[in-house]
Every structure is written in C-alpha cells, then in structure tokens.
Amino acid sequence: DAPPGTGDNPAMFKGRITARYVDAGAQAPPDAPEVSLEFTINYLSGTRVLEIRFPQPLGRFRTVQVDLGEGILGTDQQPLKPWSLRFQTGS
C-alpha cells in the first residue's frame, strides 16, 4: 500500500506515525497498558523537517515512544525503514 504522491507529500504520514507512553507511570500498576498520545504533525518540505507537537504537556518522568511505520517515502522515493524514537521526560 504505497502512499500517494512524492516523498515531499505530507499526506503520506497520516496513519503511519504513532506516539505512546511505554511505561505504566508512577501511579499505575506495573501491568497497565500502553497509553496512546494525541499529537499533530507539520511537515516542512523546504527543510525536510517533520515536527511532532503534543497539545497537552507530557507526563512527568514518563517514557514516550514515537514510531514511524511502513509506507513513508523519502524524497528519493525510497521507503523509510520503520523507526522508533524513545525518550524520557523530566520534572
């Protein structure tokens, strides 16, 4: 299922990016499910920057994972290998 258009088409990101907490947090039981996060994206084709913004502040001392899934093309029309970024928030 190839995305429409070129590697500079921001529509290709729709449904192919997820963000979630991957820890249970200090108040939740250890087996609590992962929690999806709301976010918006903005793709700046001139600089090839993908900006991800969270409308609400992220929880304190939490682990967040952002996944870029299959179906995203680079500007050279080559598929991006699925990739994840994991980070922890502070106080």
PyMOL commands that set and color helices and strands:
alter all, ss='L'
color gray80, all
select helices_A, chain A and resi 10-13
alter helices_A, ss='H'
color red, helices_A
select strands_A, chain A and resi 17-21+35-36+40-44+49-53+63-68+83-88
alter strands_A, ss='S'
color yellow, strands_A
deselect
rebuild
show_as cartoon
